[in-house]
Amino acid sequence: MPSDPYAQYLTPPAGDDPYSKYLSQPGKATAPGATNDYSDSPWSARLRTFQDAATLGMGDKLYSLMSGTPLAEVKGNTAAAESSLPWYERMPIEGAGYALGGGALLGSGLGEAGLGADAIGTVASTALEGAGAGGITAATGTDPSLSNIATGAAGGALLGGAAGGLTKGVNKALTKMTGKAASIDPDQALASTKAANDAAWDAGTKIPVNGAATNNAIASALKGLDPSVQTGMGDQFLGKISQIQGAISDQGKLGNQLNANQVNSWKRQINEAAGPGIEGGVAKSISDNLDGVLDAHGAGQWQQGANEAYQNYMMAQNLGEWGRKAAAGAPLGQAPLTEAEKYYQGKPQYQPLVDLYQKSQSQNDPSWALGHIAAGALGDLGGMMFGFPGHLAMEAAGYLGLKPAIKSMFKGAKQNALGKNIQQLYPQMTGQPLTGASPGVQVGDSIKNLMLGNTY
């Protein structure tokens, strides 16, 4: 009968046969096929338990092949070693063994094959890992038939999927309790977008544009307009157009060449000066003509980048201001909605600004009702304890102290939520990323490793 292969890790006791105490004794075997008793050799049991979880049963298979010991006997001794340990020792040992051995190899293999949690989701990936663990364990067992391997893989897939779902849920809850959301420094975002805007517009000053072509683009949009259209345009809008045409003429008289920066700036000024209706249509016609001029002078791509840099800079200013208002509890008013309608119609940024406006205007505040209920309950408690005088005194204390405290708590929560909503708009509205996110305390793969390690 071969001795326990793990007895070498123990301190040999005195006696002629140093390993005799680990060999089978009548009535001491604790698993079918077991020939060794581990009740007095906890370290041997721990090591054997660890290797079995780490190798998914392959260690027993190899030892059986190398030593000639029947596999059933080797498996029986392993089961005896595991059952000799109390659950609070066995479970973490098996979880650690699986995590460092078979689990690590399966997880790495799935990742290399594009089947990791990041690629197909936590539940699906752990289901595949569980299928691998279950299948390998069945294949290294005493009945490595295809049907048994398939059954083991199917059971492992179910267990792995459940473990992945549980891990995901627990991690999500822990993130909410201990995690830190990504954020941004509004001043830093403003400085970064200003630098990008300045660089973009400076580049535009180096792109020459013909003055006559620019003037013709504006004049052709106004030429032939119906008198009723002319009458429908306000003095402010017409005055802005006249001012720009004068500036173009002055540059020509001085013999100066225009640049793309000037043309794009005039286009923006015309759009901003235009009111709804007729003025908006004329402004669009002028803008389209000026776009054609810029394209003809090779400034089309520059214009797109410069406009984006300008909008990012403007939104960094707006978001910073709205964030300060939210922190102070001041209303945002119509500002987000105005920006959405003025600059972002038909663009991805439109709806987030509308949503921000609606959230800032929300009147959903249960503090009034809760304050009354709390004050009344406090009064009832006072009445039960001290009679009518106690009822009056404690209800008054509730209205004077507890009710304002509840209102302040809900107001603070609303301000914090609005501030977070504003922060979340920075990447889309300014191109500046949020940083500093932390998931907090996470169980990682511990739940999965415990579940699969203790099963396989």
DOZAVO-186650 format. One record per residue (C-alpha): residue in three letters; y, x, z negated. Coordinates in pm, 1 decimal. Layout:
REM residues N
+------+----------+----------+----------+
! code !       yy !       xx !       zz !
+------+----------+----------+----------+
!  ALA !        Y !        X !        Z !
...
+------+----------+----------+----------+
This chain:
REM residues 456
+------+----------+----------+----------+
! code !       yy !       xx !       zz !
+------+----------+----------+----------+
!  MET !      0.0 !      0.0 !      0.0 !
!  PRO !    332.2 !    164.0 !     98.9 !
!  SER !    595.5 !    204.2 !   -163.6 !
!  ASP !    931.7 !     25.5 !   -149.1 !
!  PRO !   1140.0 !    216.8 !    114.0 !
!  TYR !   1449.2 !    163.8 !   -103.7 !
!  ALA !   1298.1 !    303.5 !   -422.4 !
!  GLN !   1426.9 !    647.8 !   -318.8 !
!  TYR !   1775.2 !    537.3 !   -416.2 !
!  LEU !   1672.7 !    475.2 !   -776.5 !
!  THR !   1648.6 !    724.1 !  -1063.3 !
!  PRO !   1273.4 !    784.3 !  -1096.8 !
!  PRO !   1143.6 !    680.4 !  -1438.8 !
!  ALA !    922.8 !    913.3 !  -1637.3 !
!  GLY !    551.9 !    889.6 !  -1567.7 !
!  ASP !    280.2 !   1008.1 !  -1334.7 !
!  ASP !    377.1 !    758.5 !  -1058.4 !
!  PRO !    760.5 !    735.5 !  -1040.3 !
!  TYR !    751.9 !    428.3 !   -814.5 !
!  SER !    472.6 !    235.6 !   -984.0 !
!  LYS !    709.5 !      0.0 !  -1161.8 !
!  TYR !    842.8 !   -129.9 !   -823.4 !
!  LEU !    497.1 !   -209.1 !   -684.6 !
!  SER !    341.8 !   -551.7 !   -702.2 !
!  GLN !    217.1 !   -684.6 !  -1028.7 !
!  PRO !     17.0 !  -1003.5 !  -1076.4 !
!  GLY !    248.5 !  -1305.2 !  -1083.3 !
!  LYS !    562.5 !  -1100.8 !  -1008.5 !
!  ALA !    598.6 !  -1148.5 !   -631.7 !
!  THR !    882.4 !  -1396.0 !   -565.2 !
!  ALA !    839.5 !  -1467.2 !   -193.1 !
!  PRO !    546.7 !  -1532.5 !     42.7 !
!  GLY !    396.3 !  -1202.6 !    156.9 !
!  ALA !    591.5 !  -1001.6 !   -101.9 !
!  THR !    414.7 !   -707.1 !   -260.9 !
!  ASN !    707.5 !   -564.2 !   -457.5 !
!  ASP !    885.1 !   -692.0 !   -766.3 !
!  TYR !   1260.9 !   -627.4 !   -786.4 !
!  SER !   1335.7 !   -781.0 !  -1123.9 !
!  ASP !   1378.9 !   -435.8 !  -1280.0 !
!  SER !   1530.6 !   -258.0 !   -978.1 !
!  PRO !   1863.2 !   -425.7 !   -897.2 !
!  TRP !   2002.8 !   -138.6 !   -689.4 !
!  SER !   1698.7 !   -135.0 !   -467.6 !
!  ALA !   1737.4 !   -510.2 !   -424.3 !
!  ARG !   2106.7 !   -474.9 !   -342.3 !
!  LEU !   2047.3 !   -205.3 !    -81.4 !
!  ARG !   1765.7 !   -400.0 !     81.4 !
!  THR !   1974.4 !   -717.6 !     86.7 !
!  PHE !   2265.7 !   -531.8 !    243.1 !
!  GLN !   2058.3 !   -375.2 !    521.2 !
!  ASP !   1891.8 !   -704.1 !    608.6 !
!  ALA !   2228.7 !   -877.6 !    656.9 !
!  ALA !   2375.6 !   -577.8 !    840.4 !
!  THR !   2088.5 !   -551.1 !   1089.4 !
!  LEU !   2016.5 !   -925.1 !   1126.4 !
!  GLY !   1653.2 !   -853.3 !   1038.9 !
!  MET !   1617.9 !   -562.5 !   1281.7 !
!  GLY !   1578.6 !   -313.5 !    994.9 !
!  ASP !   1263.5 !   -485.6 !    871.8 !
!  LYS !   1128.8 !   -502.9 !   1227.4 !
!  LEU !   1180.0 !   -130.0 !   1284.8 !
!  TYR !   1031.7 !    -36.0 !    947.6 !
!  SER !    724.3 !   -248.0 !   1023.2 !
!  LEU !    676.8 !    -78.6 !   1360.5 !
!  MET !    726.4 !    272.0 !   1222.8 !
!  SER !    516.8 !    236.6 !    908.2 !
!  GLY !    245.9 !      4.8 !   1035.4 !
!  THR !    314.9 !   -238.9 !    752.2 !
!  PRO !    267.4 !   -601.4 !    859.4 !
!  LEU !    602.1 !   -760.2 !    936.8 !
!  ALA !    524.1 !  -1059.4 !    715.3 !
!  GLU !    482.6 !   -825.4 !    419.5 !
!  VAL !    810.0 !   -641.8 !    492.1 !
!  LYS !    994.0 !   -973.1 !    532.9 !
!  GLY !    837.1 !  -1099.9 !    212.2 !
!  ASN !    958.6 !   -798.1 !     18.1 !
!  THR !   1309.8 !   -842.4 !    161.0 !
!  ALA !   1309.8 !  -1206.8 !     57.9 !
!  ALA !   1192.3 !  -1105.0 !   -288.3 !
!  ALA !   1475.8 !   -852.0 !   -313.5 !
!  GLU !   1732.9 !  -1111.7 !   -212.7 !
!  SER !   1601.9 !  -1379.0 !   -446.7 !
!  SER !   1601.6 !  -1137.1 !   -739.5 !
!  LEU !   1980.2 !  -1112.4 !   -727.1 !
!  PRO !   2207.7 !  -1376.6 !   -880.3 !
!  TRP !   2405.5 !  -1573.6 !   -622.1 !
!  TYR !   2738.1 !  -1415.5 !   -719.2 !
!  GLU !   2596.4 !  -1073.6 !   -625.0 !
!  ARG !   2382.9 !  -1171.8 !   -328.3 !
!  MET !   2646.0 !  -1370.3 !   -138.5 !
!  PRO !   2918.1 !  -1100.3 !   -121.9 !
!  ILE !   2658.2 !   -831.0 !    -45.9 !
!  GLU !   2520.5 !  -1030.6 !    246.4 !
!  GLY !   2869.7 !  -1119.0 !    367.3 !
!  ALA !   2976.3 !   -753.5 !    357.8 !
!  GLY !   2657.4 !   -641.0 !    528.6 !
!  TYR !   2703.3 !   -888.8 !    810.5 !
!  ALA !   3073.9 !   -804.6 !    847.4 !
!  LEU !   3011.0 !   -429.6 !    874.6 !
!  GLY !   2697.1 !   -453.3 !   1087.6 !
!  GLY !   2583.6 !   -736.3 !   1313.4 !
!  GLY !   2903.3 !   -937.7 !   1280.5 !
!  ALA !   3119.4 !   -641.8 !   1382.8 !
!  LEU !   2900.9 !   -568.8 !   1686.4 !
!  LEU !   2887.2 !   -931.9 !   1798.2 !
!  GLY !   3262.3 !   -979.4 !   1751.0 !
!  SER !   3340.2 !   -660.9 !   1941.9 !
!  GLY !   3107.8 !   -757.4 !   2223.2 !
!  LEU !   3259.0 !  -1102.6 !   2259.3 !
!  GLY !   3606.3 !   -950.1 !   2266.7 !
!  GLU !   3509.4 !   -704.5 !   2540.2 !
!  ALA !   3360.7 !   -991.8 !   2741.3 !
!  GLY !   3680.8 !  -1194.9 !   2717.5 !
!  LEU !   3522.8 !  -1443.5 !   2478.3 !
!  GLY !   3715.6 !  -1351.9 !   2164.8 !
!  ALA !   3917.3 !  -1590.4 !   1950.7 !
!  ASP !   4242.2 !  -1503.2 !   2130.9 !
!  ALA !   4088.0 !  -1591.6 !   2467.8 !
!  ILE !   3881.5 !  -1904.9 !   2403.0 !
!  GLY !   3982.1 !  -2013.4 !   2053.1 !
!  THR !   3848.0 !  -1941.9 !   1706.0 !
!  VAL !   3590.4 !  -2221.4 !   1690.6 !
!  ALA !   3439.1 !  -2152.3 !   2033.8 !
!  SER !   3426.0 !  -1776.2 !   1974.0 !
!  THR !   3262.6 !  -1804.6 !   1630.4 !
!  ALA !   3014.8 !  -2056.7 !   1772.3 !
!  LEU !   2906.7 !  -1793.3 !   2025.8 !
!  GLU !   2889.0 !  -1532.8 !   1750.7 !
!  GLY !   2677.2 !  -1764.7 !   1539.0 !
!  ALA !   2447.8 !  -1828.6 !   1835.1 !
!  GLY !   2401.2 !  -1453.2 !   1874.2 !
!  ALA !   2330.9 !  -1403.8 !   1503.4 !
!  GLY !   2085.0 !  -1691.9 !   1492.4 !
!  GLY !   1907.4 !  -1583.2 !   1807.6 !
!  ILE !   1874.3 !  -1218.1 !   1701.9 !
!  THR !   1747.7 !  -1312.9 !   1355.2 !
!  ALA !   1483.4 !  -1537.7 !   1510.9 !
!  ALA !   1385.4 !  -1266.4 !   1759.4 !
!  THR !   1332.5 !  -1012.6 !   1477.6 !
!  GLY !   1132.6 !  -1257.4 !   1266.8 !
!  THR !    760.9 !  -1318.5 !   1244.7 !
!  ASP !    767.1 !  -1580.3 !   1524.4 !
!  PRO !    980.0 !  -1441.5 !   1810.9 !
!  SER !    884.8 !  -1718.4 !   2052.6 !
!  LEU !   1141.6 !  -1842.9 !   2304.0 !
!  SER !   1151.2 !  -2185.3 !   2144.1 !
!  ASN !   1213.1 !  -2033.4 !   1800.3 !
!  ILE !   1485.9 !  -1805.2 !   1938.4 !
!  ALA !   1650.3 !  -2102.0 !   2114.1 !
!  THR !   1635.5 !  -2305.5 !   1792.8 !
!  GLY !   1787.1 !  -2018.0 !   1596.0 !
!  ALA !   2066.3 !  -1972.0 !   1850.1 !
!  ALA !   2146.4 !  -2344.8 !   1850.7 !
!  GLY !   2159.0 !  -2359.0 !   1471.9 !
!  GLY !   2372.5 !  -2046.0 !   1463.8 !
!  ALA !   2615.4 !  -2194.5 !   1715.5 !
!  LEU !   2664.5 !  -2503.5 !   1498.1 !
!  LEU !   2708.2 !  -2296.0 !   1182.8 !
!  GLY !   2939.8 !  -2048.3 !   1357.0 !
!  GLY !   3156.9 !  -2326.0 !   1498.7 !
!  ALA !   3182.3 !  -2488.4 !   1155.5 !
!  ALA !   3269.6 !  -2151.8 !    999.5 !
!  GLY !   3538.9 !  -2093.1 !   1261.1 !
!  GLY !   3690.6 !  -2435.8 !   1205.2 !
!  LEU !   3692.9 !  -2390.4 !    829.3 !
!  THR !   3845.1 !  -2043.1 !    856.0 !
!  LYS !   4114.7 !  -2169.6 !   1092.1 !
!  GLY !   4204.4 !  -2458.7 !    863.0 !
!  VAL !   4218.9 !  -2244.7 !    549.1 !
!  ASN !   4427.2 !  -1976.8 !    721.2 !
!  LYS !   4671.1 !  -2239.8 !    848.0 !
!  ALA !   4714.7 !  -2380.7 !    498.1 !
!  LEU !   4763.3 !  -2033.5 !    351.6 !
!  THR !   5023.8 !  -1952.7 !    616.6 !
!  LYS !   5223.0 !  -2260.3 !    516.8 !
!  MET !   5206.1 !  -2166.0 !    149.9 !
!  THR !   5251.8 !  -1788.6 !    166.5 !
!  GLY !   5362.1 !  -1704.9 !    521.3 !
!  LYS !   5705.9 !  -1619.9 !    652.1 !
!  ALA !   5843.4 !  -1770.8 !    971.4 !
!  ALA !   5995.8 !  -1547.0 !   1236.1 !
!  SER !   6374.9 !  -1539.7 !   1230.5 !
!  ILE !   6675.4 !  -1369.8 !   1383.3 !
!  ASP !   7005.2 !  -1227.7 !   1263.3 !
!  PRO !   7272.3 !  -1441.5 !   1438.9 !
!  ASP !   7524.9 !  -1157.1 !   1433.1 !
!  GLN !   7277.2 !   -916.6 !   1591.0 !
!  ALA !   7187.3 !  -1174.5 !   1858.3 !
!  LEU !   7557.2 !  -1223.1 !   1934.6 !
!  ALA !   7615.7 !   -848.3 !   1965.3 !
!  SER !   7312.4 !   -802.4 !   2193.4 !
!  THR !   7403.5 !  -1088.1 !   2426.9 !
!  LYS !   7766.5 !   -975.0 !   2442.2 !
!  ALA !   7658.9 !   -625.7 !   2543.6 !
!  ALA !   7430.9 !   -766.0 !   2813.6 !
!  ASN !   7706.0 !   -999.2 !   2939.1 !
!  ASP !   7964.1 !   -720.0 !   2952.4 !
!  ALA !   7725.0 !   -496.4 !   3145.0 !
!  ALA !   7642.2 !   -770.6 !   3395.0 !
!  TRP !   8003.6 !   -858.0 !   3466.0 !
!  ASP !   8105.2 !   -494.7 !   3487.4 !
!  ALA !   7846.3 !   -450.1 !   3761.2 !
!  GLY !   8007.5 !   -739.3 !   3949.2 !
!  THR !   8340.8 !   -557.2 !   3970.8 !
!  LYS !   8171.4 !   -298.8 !   4193.2 !
!  ILE !   8063.1 !   -554.3 !   4457.1 !
!  PRO !   8349.3 !   -609.8 !   4708.7 !
!  VAL !   8409.5 !   -959.9 !   4849.0 !
!  ASN !   8643.5 !  -1052.6 !   5135.9 !
!  GLY !   8950.2 !  -1247.8 !   5017.7 !
!  ALA !   8997.9 !  -1448.4 !   5337.6 !
!  ALA !   8635.5 !  -1566.5 !   5328.3 !
!  THR !   8678.6 !  -1672.3 !   4966.0 !
!  ASN !   8997.5 !  -1867.6 !   5038.3 !
!  ASN !   8838.8 !  -2036.4 !   5341.8 !
!  ALA !   8540.2 !  -2142.9 !   5127.5 !
!  ILE !   8772.8 !  -2331.3 !   4891.1 !
!  ALA !   8997.9 !  -2471.0 !   5164.0 !
!  SER !   8706.6 !  -2599.0 !   5375.0 !
!  ALA !   8575.9 !  -2802.0 !   5079.3 !
!  LEU !   8917.0 !  -2972.1 !   5047.0 !
!  LYS !   8989.4 !  -3009.2 !   5417.4 !
!  GLY !   8952.6 !  -3356.6 !   5560.4 !
!  LEU !   8911.4 !  -3530.7 !   5226.9 !
!  ASP !   8990.6 !  -3899.5 !   5234.8 !
!  PRO !   9332.6 !  -3977.4 !   5079.4 !
!  SER !   9159.5 !  -4194.0 !   4820.8 !
!  VAL !   8958.6 !  -3891.4 !   4713.3 !
!  GLN !   9274.8 !  -3685.0 !   4684.1 !
!  THR !   9431.9 !  -3958.9 !   4475.4 !
!  GLY !   9126.6 !  -3976.1 !   4249.2 !
!  MET !   9157.8 !  -3613.0 !   4142.2 !
!  GLY !   9366.9 !  -3528.5 !   3838.2 !
!  ASP !   9655.1 !  -3284.5 !   3817.8 !
!  GLN !   9462.4 !  -3048.7 !   3588.4 !
!  PHE !   9176.5 !  -3007.5 !   3834.8 !
!  LEU !   9403.8 !  -2971.8 !   4138.9 !
!  GLY !   9625.5 !  -2735.5 !   3944.3 !
!  LYS !   9332.0 !  -2508.0 !   3863.7 !
!  ILE !   9234.1 !  -2494.3 !   4234.0 !
!  SER !   9593.6 !  -2418.9 !   4334.1 !
!  GLN !   9616.1 !  -2145.7 !   4069.0 !
!  ILE !   9302.7 !  -1975.4 !   4203.1 !
!  GLN !   9419.4 !  -1997.0 !   4564.1 !
!  GLY !   9745.1 !  -1837.4 !   4456.4 !
!  ALA !   9560.7 !  -1553.7 !   4284.4 !
!  ILE !   9357.4 !  -1491.3 !   4601.5 !
!  SER !   9676.5 !  -1485.0 !   4809.0 !
!  ASP !   9846.1 !  -1244.2 !   4568.8 !
!  GLN !   9553.0 !  -1003.6 !   4585.9 !
!  GLY !   9565.6 !  -1014.9 !   4964.6 !
!  LYS !   9936.9 !   -942.2 !   4971.6 !
!  LEU !   9878.6 !   -640.0 !   4752.9 !
!  GLY !   9607.0 !   -524.8 !   4989.4 !
!  ASN !   9343.9 !   -547.1 !   4717.8 !
!  GLN !   8983.2 !   -638.1 !   4784.4 !
!  LEU !   8828.9 !   -910.9 !   4571.2 !
!  ASN !   8505.9 !   -850.8 !   4381.7 !
!  ALA !   8203.1 !  -1064.5 !   4296.8 !
!  ASN !   8305.3 !  -1085.4 !   3933.9 !
!  GLN !   8635.1 !  -1256.0 !   4023.1 !
!  VAL !   8476.1 !  -1502.6 !   4264.2 !
!  ASN !   8204.7 !  -1605.4 !   4021.0 !
!  SER !   8460.1 !  -1643.4 !   3741.8 !
!  TRP !   8679.5 !  -1869.2 !   3961.1 !
!  LYS !   8378.4 !  -2078.1 !   4052.0 !
!  ARG !   8301.4 !  -2129.9 !   3684.4 !
!  GLN !   8662.0 !  -2219.6 !   3605.4 !
!  ILE !   8666.1 !  -2484.9 !   3878.0 !
!  ASN !   8343.9 !  -2638.7 !   3745.4 !
!  GLU !   8474.9 !  -2642.8 !   3389.5 !
!  ALA !   8803.7 !  -2803.3 !   3494.9 !
!  ALA !   8630.5 !  -3079.1 !   3692.4 !
!  GLY !   8589.6 !  -3420.3 !   3537.5 !
!  PRO !   8311.7 !  -3665.2 !   3619.5 !
!  GLY !   8293.4 !  -3858.3 !   3944.0 !
!  ILE !   8508.9 !  -3743.1 !   4235.7 !
!  GLU !   8617.2 !  -3414.2 !   4076.5 !
!  GLY !   8257.5 !  -3321.4 !   4001.6 !
!  GLY !   8157.5 !  -3378.7 !   4363.5 !
!  VAL !   8445.3 !  -3169.5 !   4498.8 !
!  ALA !   8374.3 !  -2893.1 !   4245.4 !
!  LYS !   8011.7 !  -2881.0 !   4357.0 !
!  SER !   8116.7 !  -2854.5 !   4719.7 !
!  ILE !   8348.3 !  -2561.9 !   4637.7 !
!  SER !   8074.2 !  -2394.7 !   4428.5 !
!  ASP !   7822.9 !  -2421.7 !   4709.5 !
!  ASN !   8070.1 !  -2266.4 !   4954.5 !
!  LEU !   8149.9 !  -1981.4 !   4714.0 !
!  ASP !   7777.5 !  -1920.9 !   4658.5 !
!  GLY !   7749.1 !  -1874.5 !   5033.0 !
!  VAL !   8027.8 !  -1617.8 !   5027.3 !
!  LEU !   7861.2 !  -1422.7 !   4745.9 !
!  ASP !   7525.1 !  -1432.7 !   4921.6 !
!  ALA !   7685.6 !  -1304.0 !   5239.9 !
!  HIS !   7825.9 !  -1008.8 !   5046.9 !
!  GLY !   7491.1 !   -924.3 !   4879.6 !
!  ALA !   7593.4 !  -1061.9 !   4540.5 !
!  GLY !   7352.8 !  -1355.3 !   4515.0 !
!  GLN !   7098.5 !  -1185.2 !   4290.9 !
!  TRP !   7371.0 !  -1029.7 !   4078.7 !
!  GLN !   7531.3 !  -1371.5 !   4031.9 !
!  GLN !   7208.3 !  -1522.4 !   3901.3 !
!  GLY !   7166.9 !  -1248.9 !   3641.3 !
!  ALA !   7535.2 !  -1254.6 !   3544.7 !
!  ASN !   7533.9 !  -1632.1 !   3494.7 !
!  GLU !   7224.0 !  -1608.3 !   3277.8 !
!  ALA !   7380.9 !  -1330.6 !   3070.3 !
!  TYR !   7697.3 !  -1539.2 !   3027.9 !
!  GLN !   7506.0 !  -1850.1 !   2918.9 !
!  ASN !   7298.2 !  -1645.6 !   2674.8 !
!  TYR !   7616.8 !  -1505.9 !   2523.2 !
!  MET !   7780.2 !  -1848.7 !   2497.2 !
!  MET !   7470.4 !  -1999.4 !   2335.9 !
!  ALA !   7448.9 !  -1711.6 !   2086.2 !
!  GLN !   7801.5 !  -1805.3 !   1980.9 !
!  ASN !   7713.5 !  -2175.1 !   1959.9 !
!  LEU !   7387.4 !  -2128.0 !   1770.7 !
!  GLY !   7555.7 !  -1893.7 !   1523.2 !
!  GLU !   7827.3 !  -2151.5 !   1456.4 !
!  TRP !   7579.9 !  -2438.1 !   1424.1 !
!  GLY !   7365.6 !  -2230.6 !   1188.2 !
!  ARG !   7663.4 !  -2167.7 !    962.0 !
!  LYS !   7748.1 !  -2538.2 !    961.1 !
!  ALA !   7390.1 !  -2634.3 !    879.7 !
!  ALA !   7379.6 !  -2385.8 !    590.2 !
!  ALA !   7699.5 !  -2534.2 !    450.2 !
!  GLY !   7577.6 !  -2892.1 !    493.3 !
!  ALA !   7848.0 !  -2969.8 !    750.1 !
!  PRO !   7758.3 !  -3202.5 !   1041.3 !
!  LEU !   7706.5 !  -3051.3 !   1384.9 !
!  GLY !   7864.1 !  -3351.4 !   1551.2 !
!  GLN !   7838.0 !  -3388.9 !   1928.6 !
!  ALA !   7842.2 !  -3015.1 !   1998.5 !
!  PRO !   7473.3 !  -2965.2 !   2095.4 !
!  LEU !   7476.5 !  -3278.0 !   2311.3 !
!  THR !   7799.5 !  -3171.3 !   2482.1 !
!  GLU !   7652.7 !  -2831.3 !   2567.6 !
!  ALA !   7337.1 !  -2993.1 !   2700.9 !
!  GLU !   7523.7 !  -3230.6 !   2928.4 !
!  LYS !   7783.8 !  -2977.5 !   3040.4 !
!  TYR !   7571.5 !  -2674.0 !   3123.5 !
!  TYR !   7203.2 !  -2758.3 !   3110.8 !
!  GLN !   7141.4 !  -3079.6 !   3303.8 !
!  GLY !   6808.8 !  -3042.7 !   3482.1 !
!  LYS !   6728.5 !  -2713.2 !   3307.2 !
!  PRO !   6458.9 !  -2636.3 !   3046.5 !
!  GLN !   6724.8 !  -2590.1 !   2777.6 !
!  TYR !   6849.9 !  -2948.8 !   2809.7 !
!  GLN !   6593.7 !  -3136.7 !   2599.1 !
!  PRO !   6585.5 !  -2889.4 !   2304.4 !
!  LEU !   6962.4 !  -2930.9 !   2263.4 !
!  VAL !   6933.1 !  -3309.1 !   2279.4 !
!  ASP !   6656.1 !  -3294.3 !   2017.9 !
!  LEU !   6872.0 !  -3073.2 !   1795.7 !
!  TYR !   7157.9 !  -3323.1 !   1818.2 !
!  GLN !   6928.3 !  -3612.6 !   1726.7 !
!  LYS !   6779.5 !  -3426.9 !   1430.2 !
!  SER !   7126.3 !  -3337.4 !   1303.9 !
!  GLN !   7225.1 !  -3705.2 !   1319.8 !
!  SER !   6910.1 !  -3835.4 !   1148.4 !
!  GLN !   6979.9 !  -4068.9 !    858.1 !
!  ASN !   6623.9 !  -4062.8 !    730.3 !
!  ASP !   6693.1 !  -3991.0 !    363.2 !
!  PRO !   6469.5 !  -4151.1 !     97.2 !
!  SER !   6663.6 !  -3990.0 !   -188.2 !
!  TRP !   6868.9 !  -4305.8 !   -253.8 !
!  ALA !   6563.9 !  -4524.9 !   -315.4 !
!  LEU !   6372.8 !  -4253.2 !   -501.4 !
!  GLY !   6674.1 !  -4186.4 !   -723.2 !
!  HIS !   6694.2 !  -4551.8 !   -824.2 !
!  ILE !   6320.3 !  -4570.5 !   -886.9 !
!  ALA !   6323.1 !  -4251.9 !  -1095.2 !
!  ALA !   6622.9 !  -4365.0 !  -1302.7 !
!  GLY !   6462.0 !  -4704.5 !  -1362.8 !
!  ALA !   6131.4 !  -4545.4 !  -1462.8 !
!  LEU !   6311.8 !  -4312.5 !  -1702.1 !
!  GLY !   6486.8 !  -4615.2 !  -1856.0 !
!  ASP !   6154.1 !  -4797.8 !  -1897.3 !
!  LEU !   6009.2 !  -4492.0 !  -2069.9 !
!  GLY !   6306.2 !  -4482.7 !  -2304.8 !
!  GLY !   6258.4 !  -4852.2 !  -2381.6 !
!  MET !   5892.3 !  -4799.8 !  -2466.0 !
!  MET !   5976.4 !  -4512.6 !  -2697.5 !
!  PHE !   6301.6 !  -4620.2 !  -2863.7 !
!  GLY !   6356.8 !  -4982.3 !  -2772.2 !
!  PHE !   6661.8 !  -5126.1 !  -2598.6 !
!  PRO !   6903.2 !  -4844.3 !  -2696.0 !
!  GLY !   6656.7 !  -4589.6 !  -2564.8 !
!  HIS !   6627.2 !  -4781.7 !  -2237.7 !
!  LEU !   7004.3 !  -4778.7 !  -2184.1 !
!  ALA !   7045.5 !  -4413.2 !  -2279.5 !
!  MET !   6760.0 !  -4275.6 !  -2066.9 !
!  GLU !   6841.4 !  -4492.3 !  -1763.5 !
!  ALA !   7200.1 !  -4367.0 !  -1780.5 !
!  ALA !   7069.5 !  -4010.9 !  -1803.5 !
!  GLY !   6855.3 !  -4081.0 !  -1499.0 !
!  TYR !   7148.7 !  -4203.6 !  -1291.7 !
!  LEU !   7377.1 !  -3925.1 !  -1407.8 !
!  GLY !   7130.4 !  -3637.4 !  -1384.1 !
!  LEU !   6798.7 !  -3716.1 !  -1216.9 !
!  LYS !   6932.3 !  -3921.6 !   -925.2 !
!  PRO !   7187.2 !  -3655.2 !   -814.6 !
!  ALA !   6918.5 !  -3388.2 !   -852.0 !
!  ILE !   6684.2 !  -3579.1 !   -620.7 !
!  LYS !   6964.3 !  -3630.4 !   -368.2 !
!  SER !   7050.0 !  -3260.2 !   -379.2 !
!  MET !   6685.0 !  -3165.9 !   -330.6 !
!  PHE !   6650.0 !  -3380.9 !    -17.8 !
!  LYS !   6982.7 !  -3259.3 !    118.3 !
!  GLY !   6874.3 !  -2898.7 !     72.8 !
!  ALA !   6542.3 !  -2967.5 !    244.2 !
!  LYS !   6722.5 !  -3128.8 !    538.9 !
!  GLN !   6963.0 !  -2834.0 !    568.5 !
!  ASN !   6673.0 !  -2586.6 !    563.4 !
!  ALA !   6482.9 !  -2782.3 !    828.9 !
!  LEU !   6791.0 !  -2799.4 !   1053.3 !
!  GLY !   6853.7 !  -2428.0 !   1007.0 !
!  LYS !   6494.3 !  -2349.9 !   1107.6 !
!  ASN !   6527.0 !  -2572.7 !   1415.5 !
!  ILE !   6838.5 !  -2381.7 !   1520.4 !
!  GLN !   6660.7 !  -2048.1 !   1469.9 !
!  GLN !   6371.6 !  -2159.0 !   1689.2 !
!  LEU !   6612.6 !  -2214.4 !   1982.1 !
!  TYR !   6723.6 !  -1851.3 !   2002.6 !
!  PRO !   6446.2 !  -1716.7 !   2230.0 !
!  GLN !   6489.2 !  -1993.4 !   2488.1 !
!  MET !   6866.4 !  -2019.4 !   2469.5 !
!  THR !   6967.9 !  -1655.6 !   2429.9 !
!  GLY !   6667.2 !  -1448.8 !   2537.8 !
!  GLN !   6665.2 !  -1285.7 !   2193.7 !
!  PRO !   6322.7 !  -1281.9 !   2020.8 !
!  LEU !   6251.1 !  -1391.8 !   1666.6 !
!  THR !   6100.9 !  -1120.7 !   1449.2 !
!  GLY !   5959.0 !  -1068.9 !   1102.7 !
!  ALA !   5687.8 !  -1335.3 !   1112.1 !
!  SER !   5413.7 !  -1290.9 !    854.5 !
!  PRO !   5104.7 !  -1508.7 !    809.0 !
!  GLY !   5099.5 !  -1432.2 !    437.4 !
!  VAL !   4770.6 !  -1424.1 !    252.1 !
!  GLN !   4479.4 !  -1476.2 !    491.6 !
!  VAL !   4107.8 !  -1500.3 !    429.2 !
!  GLY !   4051.3 !  -1348.9 !    771.4 !
!  ASP !   3683.9 !  -1358.3 !    864.9 !
!  SER !   3563.9 !  -1370.0 !    505.3 !
!  ILE !   3450.4 !  -1733.7 !    522.9 !
!  LYS !   3269.0 !  -1678.9 !    851.7 !
!  ASN !   3103.9 !  -1360.0 !    728.2 !
!  LEU !   2989.1 !  -1526.7 !    407.3 !
!  MET !   2846.0 !  -1827.7 !    589.9 !
!  LEU !   2669.3 !  -1632.9 !    865.9 !
!  GLY !   2574.9 !  -1337.5 !    641.9 !
!  ASN !   2412.3 !  -1561.5 !    382.6 !
!  THR !   2223.5 !  -1750.8 !    649.8 !
!  TYR !   2113.6 !  -1465.3 !    874.5 !
+------+----------+----------+----------+
